[in-house]
Every structure is written in structure tokens, then in C-alpha cells.
Amino acid sequence: MKTAQLGALEVSRLGLGAMGMSHGYTGAGSDDAESIRTIHRALDLGVTFLDTAEVYGPYVNEELVGRAIAGRRDEVVLATKFGLVSHTGSQAPDSSPANVRAAVEGSLRRLGVDHIDLYYQHRVDPDVPIEETIGAAAELVQQGKVRHLGLSEAWTDTIRRAHATHPIAALQSEYSLWTRDQDELLPLLRELGIGLVPYSPLGKGFLTGQVRLEDLAEDDFRRTTPRFSAENFRANQVLADEVRVVADEAESTPAQVALAWLLAQGDDIAPIPGTKRVSRLEENAAADAVTLTDGQLRHLDDLAPAAGGHHSDAQMRLIER
Ligand SMILES: NC(=O)c1ccc[n+]([C@@H]2O[C@H](COP(=O)([O-])OP(=O)(O)OC[C@H]3O[C@@H](n4cnc5c(N)ncnc54)[C@H](OP(=O)(O)O)[C@@H]3O)[C@@H](O)[C@H]2O)c1
């Protein structure tokens, strides 16, 4: 597995998102044993960059990851996130210094570790100046509880101000063949030496061509995501079809093409596809060896924009633009 550079932090350039093992997706929490086998297989294949968050569950996803990495801590670059659960009696988002200090203790305990490698603010808190949040997080770095700091779904001004307070290693944001906002941010990230961690790199499964609306559970969050409304889903089918065309030509799978396109954008990019199944983990990890031709990359660059937003209105209100 090749590596990517996120600020001063080196990671496997393909990571593993653990959220769907416990939260948000159809089948979450239904087979923890397979989820743990998936994490073990990831480590065996060199997919050592693991992603979780306090709010996934909440809490149970960190506990699951903690169980999976017990005895293998040294092999893992461990990332988690704070700020979408409040421990101060306030409402989330809560990135007050008191909440940052409280959150880290819970995450360390649930993960069963004495430090977190990459600690992200999960969403920008409009009520707390970013300097105060990053100032508090920087104290955790000084105390050895955290190695590197990250932001998620922050935009230009916040990124600059945060980075001026303490070096930011990575921005985690949605970025994929059908969510291209980050094209606009990449020049700034590169100017500052900040890496990009694309979440939902498979378009929440859509780009693999394997999602069927009728299979989604009532509480699957994609049911409230505009792109997955019946009408938009139908309109977007052409995108999945185009990815399939490139996959056939490249003798790979649509998931691998979606990941290989992201990897081709730079060696400061480390996508974290999510799966709770060993077989898909193996398929996704093999994208490390897929090199798309210039023609295939152009074909993918030219895909039409997706129909419908990538998050619900409520979620979008938490995202800086
Ligand atoms: N910072 C943030 O705000 C934020 C937001 C969302 C997610 N994240 C992080 O990013 C990670 C990845 O994002 P995501 O899970 O939302 O989306 P994703 O990686 O784009 O897609 C995950 C979905 O694709 C399916 N899948 C995975 N590999 C597949 C394959 N090879 N073939 C067919 N289907 C496949 C998974 O199903 P199975 O699990 O059943 O295989 C799951 O339904 C999360 O786990 C989480 O850690 C962060």
C-alpha cells in the first residue's frame, strides 16, 4: 500500500471508514464480528488509516474500533472527531474548549488508547472562534493525548485561521466523482501544506452501481439525502453507468475506479471508503494498484453534475461554504 502525506502525518493512501459498521447505513450494528474481521483484514493489507468519530452511534463505533485494534495499536494511524456531542450541557455543535477537553477523555477510553493520531473538529461551531477550539486542541497535542489536528467540512477563512493557531494536518470533507466542491479548496490546502481526506468517496455506495433504493432501511440516512430521492436517483443513474464503462475498460470495478480517480488527484489525498464487509474491503484496497489512463481520467472529469444535494438541508446548515 502506497502512502499519502497529510501535513506532517504519513498515512496509508487508502484508509477505512468505520462509521457504517455502527451508524447511518442499512445493516449498521448487525454484525460486529464481520466488522472486526474487516478491520483486521484492513491492517493485514496495509490499510492502516482508520476513521471513526465520537458521534457515530454515538460512542459505539469508537468502542468497536477499540475492540478491533486491541493488541495492534502500533499498526494503526487512528483518527476520530469531536464537536457533534456536547458534554457541557450545551447543544451540539459544541467546540468550546471545555467540550474539547471532555470529549478527548471519552474517546481515548472507548478506543482503549493513550493517544489519538489525528483529532478532527467534526463541524465548525459558529458560536466558538476557531482559535479557541484549536487552542484547546493544541494543548492536547502538548499533553501527548493527540498527535495531529484536523478539520472537517471547514471552508477557507476557518482553515486559514485554524492553521495560523496550530498546524492542521488534514481537512476531511466529502469529495468524490459526484461531489466536487473540494476542487475549489485544493489550491489553498496545498499552499498551506494540508492534506485532504475525502469522506464518502464511493458516493455513499452509489458510484459502485450496487445501491437499490428498495433495499435501504427506514432509518438509512440516504433516505433523507436529496440525491437518493426516487427522481434524482433515476436521473443520477447515468453517472453510475459511466463509471461502469470506465471500470470495464480498466478491467477493474466501479468502486476501484471511484477510488483510483481520487488517488490520481495527488499524493496529499487519502480517501476513507467505508465498508463492514471483508470482501469489499479487499476490493477497495486493490484500488491502490489501479492506474487510470489520461483518457479515462478525462472521461471521469467530464461527468455531468449530480442531480440533488449531497446532504439534507439540516446537514447542510452545519457545513461551511
Ligand atoms: N467527516 C464527516 O462528516 C463524515 C461524514 C460521512 C462519513 N465520514 C467518514 O467517511 C467514511 C466513508 O464514507 P461513507 O461510509 O459515508 O461512504 P462511502 O465510503 O462512499 O460508501 C459506503 C457505502 O458503500 C458500500 N460499499 C463499500 N465498498 C463497496 C464496494 N466495493 N462495492 C459496493 N458497495 C460498497 C458500503 O456498504 P457495506 O458497508 O455494506 O459494504 C456503504 O453502504 C465513513 O465510514 C466515515 O468514517 C465522515
The ligand as an ORCA input file, in Angstrom:
! r2SCAN-3c Opt
* xyz 0 1
  N     -16.413     13.957      8.379
  C     -17.664     13.666      8.145
  O     -18.567     14.471      8.364
  C     -18.028     12.316      7.593
  C     -19.298     12.100      7.010
  C     -19.580     10.840      6.487
  C     -18.631      9.834      6.547
  N     -17.417     10.065      7.123
  C     -16.383      9.011      7.182
  O     -16.104      8.572      5.857
  C     -16.234      7.152      5.774
  C     -16.672      6.733      4.376
  O     -17.855      7.406      3.987
  P     -19.255      6.654      3.838
  O     -19.194      5.343      4.545
  O     -20.302      7.632      4.212
  O     -19.421      6.469      2.260
  P     -18.702      5.610      1.116
  O     -17.409      5.117      1.576
  O     -18.784      6.468     -0.085
  O     -19.739      4.412      0.890
  C     -20.063      3.481      1.878
  C     -21.159      2.588      1.318
  O     -20.665      1.878      0.191
  C     -20.788      0.467      0.380
  N     -19.574     -0.115     -0.209
  C     -18.288     -0.012      0.230
  N     -17.429     -0.633     -0.603
  C     -18.179     -1.141     -1.600
  C     -17.875     -1.886     -2.763
  N     -16.621     -2.210     -3.050
  N     -18.903     -2.267     -3.567
  C     -20.184     -1.932     -3.283
  N     -20.528     -1.210     -2.203
  C     -19.536     -0.827     -1.365
  C     -20.924      0.280      1.874
  O     -21.708     -0.842      2.188
  P     -21.176     -2.031      3.169
  O     -20.696     -1.378      4.431
  O     -22.388     -2.856      3.381
  O     -20.095     -2.698      2.401
  C     -21.666      1.560      2.282
  O     -23.058      1.402      2.088
  C     -17.234      6.819      6.900
  O     -17.150      5.471      7.282
  C     -16.817      7.790      7.989
  O     -15.724      7.250      8.716
  C     -17.112     11.294      7.629
*
